Amino acid sequence: MNYQSVNPYNGERLRTFPELTDIQLEARLAAADRCFQTWRGIPFAKRAAILGRAAAIMRSRVDEFARPVTLEMGKLIAEARGEVMLSADIIDYYAKNAERFLAPEILHPETGEAEVENTPLGVLLGVEPWNFPYYQLARFAAPNLMAGNVVMVKHSETVPQCALAFEDLFAEAGAPAGAYTNLFITHDQVSRAIDDPRIKGVALTGSVRAGKAVAARAGRNLKKSTMELGGSDAFIVLDDADIEKTVAWAVWGKMNNTGQCCVAAKRFIVVEAVADPFLRQFKAALSELMPGDPMMASTTLGPLSTEAALVTLLDQVDRAVASGASVVFGGKRLDRQGAFMQPTILAEIGRANPAFREEFFGPVALFFRVADEDAAVALANDSDFGLGGSVFTRDVERGKRVARRVDTGMMFVNHPTWTTPDLPFGGIKNSGYGRELSGMGIQEFVNKKLVRVASIDAAA
């Protein structure tokens, strides 16, 4: 495994970073364990002051943090700036709310007193992906640091400069050595770290394959884990939807981060009565996207994160077509330097087509016509994934009814699936388990400890 920055816009290798030796990994594990022994006892207010400074630093130097995101994985610079601000918001959110979220729960037994305390578990390991290089780290680190845990992160090998920037951020904000630790380590070293008794829990965001491997390793060691494993979100368009506004959201939901988003709209399920106008306007809107340097404000279509990601996506499209799908729009690599792909719409996708079950992580939309609302719900639920989804209708109550029928972790009405600090994030089925963000996210890696006080003279 090589930790290296390669600009997907032009293929330029920017920097390469060495992996940790086993001796270096041991030193970092020992430092994190030592840090936990003191960090766990630091009052909420002092932890919050450190996290508050980290958020303020990000906001004061937005471009400095955004630039490596765009250089390393090709995110449009405006979107990179937005990610920096969202990450700062998440850090601030937990700095301000963690003490309230973790307040003891007073119970009322028949006799005596009882309460449930929330105490930290210890050193946690996060395995994080490249597509949101700061946001993924913020939603793992912020709640757990505020809960009194310390965190170690194995980030994607394709965004090492972002990984180091986030580690440096907490050091600059005043976090003690070992509170937040970046790890440039191999897959074998990840496994050995999970086996290490000093690691008390594991969080992963990534592929189903990676999730199964890491969850199995954590389970073998009887360690708590959370898994966010991507999805194939349904974007349901009912017959009473405002098509012009819905198409605008369809483009945003599909093309945000060039479609490289676990909650991107991926399966467009449109009721027959409005299918033709939706498809016509959707195709026209996608055709207006302008490829170019993601550092330029005028660019509206960036590259995929790596050449390998582009090759994988093109192969998926080719296999889908070979199995009977039709290309409504796009489907090819753009004839220019960099890892660029045409925005693509595939249709006529039968249940036997591999595309029906796969996640397309990029600018490829799967289009399905259905007869009515019931057929839309049935198709939305016919998926191995269950992360997010959305439904578009002029009747909000109807939208809520449809949302309740879709088997997924999150459903949005008249907006594509998205994320804010105060909304829980997570899924079911092959999309994983556990929740991040909101008051739920900080509860995942704490010990719910019962403290019971009874009279010494009470009967057994």
N, C-alpha and C positions, 0 to 999 in steps of 0.2 A: 504494500500500500504506500503510495506517495502522496504527501500533503503538498499540493502545489496550486498556485494561482495561475489559471490560464484564461485569458480574456476571450469569451466565446464570440465576441464581435469580430475579432480579427485573428484568433488563434495564437496570439502572442503569449508566451510563457513569462509571467511576471516575477514570481518568486517560488522557491522550493524550500520546504522546511523538513528537518530530520525528525524521524520518529524517536520517541523516548526509549531508552534502554530499560531493561527490567529493573536495574538498580535505581534509575531515575524515577520510574513509576513507583517503586517501593517508597522512595523518599517522599513523594507527593502524597501517597496514601497515609504515611505516618504523620505528615504535617496536617492533613485534613482531620485525622483522628484527634490529634492534639488540639487543634482549633475548636473542634466540637465540644470538648470538655469545658472550655470557657465560654464559647459563643452561646451555648444553650442557656447559660445563666445571665446573659446580658439582658437588661430590661427592654421591653418593646420600644420604648421611646428612643433608646440609643441605637437599636437596629434600624428603626425608622429614619433616624437622622442620616445614617449612612446611605440607605436606599434613596432617600430624598435627594441627597447630593448627587447620586448616580443619575437619577432622572434629570436633574437640572443640568448636569454636564452634557447629556445627550441633546437636550433642547438647545443649549447654547452653542453646540458645534454640530448642527444637523448635517451640513455638507461634508464635514470631515468623516462622520460615520457613514453617510450614504455612499460616498464615492467607492469604497472597496466592495460594497454590495453589487454595484453596477459593473465594476471591473471584473469581479470574480464569477458572477453568475448571470450577468446580462440584464438584470431588472432595469426597467426604464427609470431614469434618475428621479422623476417626480414620484414614482411609486416607492423608490428606495427612501426618499425623504419621508414619505408617509409611514413607512415601516419604522423608521427611527422614532418618529413622534408617537406611534402606537406603542412601541416598546417602552418609551419613557412613561406613557400613561399607565401601562401595566405595573411598572415598578412603583410609581406613585400610588396607585390604587391599593396595593398591598401595604405600602408604608403607612397609609392612612387608615386602613380598615382591618389589618390583621389582628390587633388586640381584641377588637369587637367580635370578629369571626371565631376567635379561639377562647373566648370567655368561658369559664366553667359553666356547665349546665347543672342547675340545682334540681335535684330529684326530691320527691316527697314520699318516702316510704311510710309504712304504717306507724313505725316507731323510729326514733333517732333521726339522724341526718345522713344525707348522701349527695354526692356530686360527681360529675364526670369531668375530669380534667383532660386537656389536650397537651400532651408532652411530645417533644421531638423524638424521632427515631435514631438519628445519627448522621452518618455520611451517606449521601445518595449519589447514584451514578445516573447521568442523563446521556442518552445516545440520540443525537439530533441531526436533522437533515439540512440540506443546502438551500431550500427554496425560499425560506424566510430566515435569513441567517441571524438576525437579532431577536425577532419576535418569538421564535421557538425557544430561544435561550431565556428570554424575559419571563415567559409564562411558566417555565420550569423553575428558574432560580428565584424569582421574587417571592412567591408565596412560601417556598421552602426555607429560604433564608430568614424570612420574617417569623416562621414557625419555630426557629431555633435549630434547624438542621443546617448542615453545610453541604455544598454540592460540588461534584466533579463532573466535567462534561467532555465526552468524546464527540466532537463536532465532525461534520462531513469533511472528507479530505480535499474537497474542491473549494472550500471557503476558509482557508487557514488565517487569512488576514482579518476577516471578520471575527473569527474565534479568538484571536489574540486581542483584538480591540475591545471585546467584551470583558475579557479577563482583566485587562489594564484599566477598564472603566471602574470596576469595583475596587481595585487597589487604589486608584486615584481618589475615589470617594471615601476611603478610610477603612475599608473592610480589612480585618486582620489576615495575615498569610494563612492560607488553607480554607478560608470561607468559601471562595469561588476559585476553582482550579480547572484550567484547560488541560486536556490530555491529547497529545498527538500520539495515538497508540494503534496497534494492529488489532485485527479481529480476535486473534488468539489472546492478546493481552486484555481485551474487553472481557473475554470469557473468564480469564484468571481473576480479573478484578471483581466480577460478579461472584466468583467463588470465595473471595476474600471475606473473612468474618467481619471486617471493619465496614464493609459496604452493607447497609441495612435495607436498601430499596433501589429499584431500577425503574426509570421512565424512558420510553422510546417513542419517537415519532419517525415513521419510515414505512417501508414496504411490508406486505403480509409475510413475505419470506423472512425478512429480518426480525419481524415481530415474533414469529413462531420460534426462531432460534433463541432470541434473548429471553422471551417469556419462559421457554422450556428450561433454560439455564437458571433463571431466577427461581422457578418452581422447584427445581431439583435441590436448591439451597433453602427452600422455604422462606423466600423473601418476597415482600410485597412488590408488585409491579403495576404500572399503567402502560397502556398501549394505544397509540393513535396511528392507524395504519392506512390512511387514505380512504378514498371513496369513489363512487360513481354516481354523483348526485343527480337526482331527477329535477328537471325544470319543467313543471307542468303548466300548460297554457289551456285554460278552460274557454268555452265558447263565448263567454261574455267579457273576455279580457280586453283592455285597451291595447290594441296591437302595436301602435306606434310607440307607446311608452314601454310596453313589454319587450319589444325588440331592443330598445336602448339598454334595458337591463340585461337582456340576453347577451349582448356584445360585452358588456362589463363583466357579467358573471362568467363568461367563457374565456375572455382574453386578459383579465387581470393576471399579472405576472406571466403573460404569454401562455395562459392556461395551465401553468405549473403550480397548481394549488390543490390541496386535498379536498377543499370544498368548492372548487370550480364547478360551474354548471357543465355537466358532461353528457347527460341524456336528455334531449329536448323532446318531451312527450306532449304533443299538440293535438287537441280535439279536431276532428276532420273539418268541422264547420269553419275553422279559422286557419287551417293548416297551410293553404296556398298563399294567402297574404302574409302570414308570418314568415314562411320560408322565403318568399320573394324579397321581403324587406330585410330579413336577416342576412341573406346573401349579399344584397346591395351594401349593407352597412359594413360587413366584413371586407368587402372589396375596396373600401375607402381607407383602410389602415395602411400607413406608410412605414415601410421598413427603413432602418437606418441606424446610426450610432445611438445607442441607448443613453449616452451622455447628453444628447441634444434634445431640447424641449420639443422640437418639431417631430421627432420620431414617435410613432404610435404602435409600431410592431417591432419588438426587440427579438434578439436571438434566443434560442433555447440555451439552457445552462451549459451544455457541453456538446461536443461532436457526438459522443456516445449516446446522449439522450436523443439527439436528432435521428441517428441511425435506428435506434430502437423504435421510435415513433413511426418512421417511414416503413419499417418492417411490419408493424401492426396494421398500418393502412393497406399494405400490399396483401397481407394475409386475409384481411377483411374482404377486400375486393375479390380475391381468389375464391372466397367462400360465398360469393353472391351479392355482396354489398355494392351499391352504386355510389360513385363520386359525384355529388351535386355541385361541389365547388372545391377548387384547390387540389390537395392531395400530393403535391410534389415539393421537393426542395427548391428554395429560391435560387436563381442563377446569379449568385453574388458571393463574396467572401463571407465567412462566418457561418454559424450554425442556425441558419434561418430556414423556416418552413412556411409555406403558404397557409393562411387560415383555411381550414378544411371542413366540409360538411359531408358526412356519409349517411346514406339512407338505405332502405330495403335490407335491413339487418335482421335476419332470422335468428331464432333461438339456438340453432345449431352453429351459427357463426361464432368464431372465437371472440369477435368484437362485442358480442352480446354480454359477455361475462367480464371482460377485461377493463382495467382502468387506463384511459388514454391521458397521459400526463403531458399535455401540450395543447396547441391550438387546433384540436380536432373535436368537432361536435357530432354527436350521433343523433340523428333525427328520426322520430317515430310518429306516425299518424295513428290515432286511436279513435274509436267510434264515439265515446262519451266519457263522462267523469269516472264511472265505475271501471272502464277499461284503462283509463289513465292511472288510477290507483293500483290496479292489479299489475300493470307493467312496472310502475315505480317500485313495487314490492318484490318483483321478480329479479332480485339482484343479490349477489353474495355480500355486497357492501351495505352499510347503513350508517353513514356519517351525517350528511346533511341533505337538504332538499328545499324546494320552493314551489309555490303555487301562485298563479296570477289570475285574478278575477276582479270584476267590479264589485262583487258582493263579498264583503269581508267575512261575514258569518259563514258563508259557503266556503270561503277559503280556510277558515278555522276547522270546519267539519272535515274537509279533505286532508288538512294537515294532521289531524288526529288519526286518520286512517293509514297514514304512511309509516312503515316500520323503519324508523331511523332515529338517530340521536338528536337531531335538530331539524326543525322545519320553519321556514320563513314564508310569510304571506306578502306578496307584492314586492319582494326584494330577494335577490339571490342570497344564499347562505353567506354569512360574514361573521366577524368576530369583534367584540369589544371587551374591555377588562371585566365588566360586570355581568357578562352572559356566560353560562357554562358551555364548555366546548368538549365534545367527545361523541363517540358513536357506539354502535352495536354490530353484531355479526362480524364479518371480516374487517370491519373498520376499527375493531379493538374494544377496549374497556377502560373504565375510569373516566374522570372528568378533570379538565384544567380550567383555570380562570374562575371568576366569581367567588362567592363564599364556599362553593363546593370544591374548588381546586386546592385550597389550602388544607382541606380535611384529609387528603389522600395519604399523606405520609406523616401522620401523627398517631400516637398511642392514645386511644380513648380509655383513659384510666379511671376506674371507679374508686372513689374514696368514700368509705362507709364508716360512720360513727354510730356506735350502739352502746347501750348501757352495759357495764360489765356484769350486771346482775340479771340481764335479759336471759330468757330461756333459750336453749340451743334450738 
